[in-house]
Amino acid sequence: MENYLTRRGFVRTAAAGSAALTWLGTRRAPTVFAAGADKPALLGGTPVHKGGWPKWPDWRESWEPEIVDVLRSGRWCCAGGGGQVADFEAAWAKLLGAKRCMATTSGSTALIISMHVMGVDAGDEVITSPFTFIATYNTILTLKALPVFADTDPATLTMDPASIESRITERTRAIMPVHIYGLPCDMDPINAIAKKHKLAVVEDACQAWLGEYKGRKCGTLGDLGCFSFQNSKHIPAGEGGAVTGNSDELLDRCQAYHNCGRSFGTFKGSGYFSHGTNYRMMHYAAALLRQEIDKLVSDTKRRQENADHLTAGLKEIPGIQPVRLPENSRAVWHLYAFRYDADQFHGLSRGKFIRALRAEGVPASGGYHEQYNDGLLDEAINSRGFKRLFTAERLKAYRDSFQELKGNKQVCETTVGVFHTLLLADRSDMDHIIEAIRKIHAHSAALAT
Ligand SMILES: Cc1ncc(COP(=O)(O)O)c(C=O)c1O
């Protein structure tokens, strides 16, 4: 089924097109282009993009029979193994080049299982990125462990490896790098630090399906990798998740834990049942996910090509800083994000820049904010449990340490992004995004007043 919204073709005049091309080839402000540019839509001009954007999720009618088959089989859950869930697990592992995969109910539960299996326990500390969806913080808190934040590198938007070691204490048990927006973290130094300090590495790859770091897929770079298949994700099942890894021993333990603690494979645990819970995926979700794999591969290629085109255009606009990727890496762009420097836009605030962009027909938003100031972590550290598990000095030092996250503050204040669905549109639509930002830049003095 073709679910794209109808998009009205954008008719560009030859004059505007050549002016835009001329400008793209230069480094400085678009004086020629600016003189001929339309008024910004926010000031009453015509929006650059007048059509819609691809909608999400997007499915195929041909996927429906297998889902109906699950319904008619009466075998809807995966207790006992086999069936659609096992088929999806095998396909996902193969796609990623991982030895094993285990499907779960969500990305959050994949992270909880992985940390549990890697020995994260009440009173431990896990070093992670503050620039992430709140689920990352919450999964660590669920285990009654403390999420300790490494700083964010403003150039990459991911965990700055240089900020990790100073955060390690005798309680630190694991590092959880987050490949946010599908941007691969710089895993070599992270893994080296983990090895040196004997720490586990659990990758939060919940936004990084098929992201690549030095030729290997995100989710296969640490001890265990975790994915989310929630509705907004590039391969959605409504809800769902997966753990991937290369160790049979670890994956057997994951299997046991997510299946109410039933012993599995090499993991005999403490008898038939060990400590565990139910985080099993349903066969419906697996049937959908397995059939979505080919589409994920082709969509990823399209997003990457369009993102490359956007980067080439946007990097020429003063005040727009595309993200830097680690060497020999490929992002998959859950959000196409860049950093915005208001000084280069006559002081136009990021909020108003985003409003101006939306008025041009480009739905944009800011990135994550400084969520550690929101109260969630105060709620945790003021709880009875955390007060029992950590000393008052440690909890105070922990709270104070949020002030040190200077890179993250900068990232939170200056990031702008567009959702991955925009990258599934046509190449000419990417030109609209570039043109809209160029137009805002050209008129930033008027917009800023
Ligand atoms: C970075 C990150 N981590 C964890 C999660 C949790 O995944 P789920 O919503 O499937 O529980 C998400 C989901 O949005 C995420 O984006």
The ligand as a Tripos MOL2 file, in Angstrom:
@<TRIPOS>MOLECULE
LIG
   16    16     1     0     0
SMALL
NO_CHARGES

@<TRIPOS>ATOM
      1 C1         17.3220    6.1650   22.4140 C.3       1 LIG1
      2 C2         16.1720    5.3060   22.8840 C.ar      1 LIG1
      3 N1         16.3780    4.4380   23.8700 N.ar      1 LIG1
      4 C3         15.3860    3.6420   24.3030 C.ar      1 LIG1
      5 C4         14.1230    3.6940   23.7670 C.ar      1 LIG1
      6 C5         13.0590    2.8240   24.3080 C.3       1 LIG1
      7 O1         12.4230    2.0710   23.3390 O.3       1 LIG1
      8 P1         10.8940    1.6680   23.5070 P.3       1 LIG1
      9 O2         10.0510    2.8740   23.3190 O.co2     1 LIG1
     10 O3         10.6800    0.6300   22.4440 O.co2     1 LIG1
     11 O4         10.7510    1.1040   24.8670 O.co2     1 LIG1
     12 C6         13.8620    4.5960   22.7350 C.ar      1 LIG1
     13 C7         12.5360    4.7140   22.1330 C.2       1 LIG1
     14 O5         12.1510    5.7520   21.6110 O.2       1 LIG1
     15 C8         14.9100    5.4290   22.2860 C.ar      1 LIG1
     16 O6         14.7080    6.3210   21.3020 O.3       1 LIG1
@<TRIPOS>BOND
     1     1     2 1
     2     2     3 ar
     3     2    15 ar
     4     3     4 ar
     5     4     5 ar
     6     5     6 1
     7     5    12 ar
     8     6     7 1
     9     7     8 1
    10     8     9 2
    11     8    10 1
    12     8    11 1
    13    12    13 1
    14    12    15 ar
    15    13    14 2
    16    15    16 1
@<TRIPOS>SUBSTRUCTURE
     1 LIG1         1 GROUP 0 **** ****
